[in-house]
Amino acid sequence: MTFAELLAYLDTHTPRGLLDGTPEETVAKARAGSHRDPLAGAIVAHLFEGSFLQTAGDPIARERAVAALGPLRLAYMKDDAPAEGLRVVERVVHAIDRAFDEEALRLKGKA
């Protein structure tokens, strides 16, 4: 699965839309801190940068995507952090798992 495919999946399968334009535009805005939704932008930036990707078309692995959100999860676990941030990040992590599970089932069906 490419990062762009994962981002599109997360955009439609989480309560908070992550896309802010095309996947490429979304990554650029997230990395520049100009995403329309600061929390969504932080999630996108952590996913992209923490997965060591160069473009939105690069492949991403489940383990790398989940690990990339680790620092953001920890930041929202602090006592003074808004609880909503942790809830959103946790929903995104669960959606990442579903995205890769669905892809595996789809690929298995083709074999």
Secondary structure by P-SEA (a helix, b strand, c coil): ccaaaaaaaaaaccccccccccaaaaaaaaaacccccaaaaaaaaaaaaaaccccccccccaaaaaaaaaaaaaaaacccccaaaaaaaaaaaaaaaaaaaaaaaaaaaac
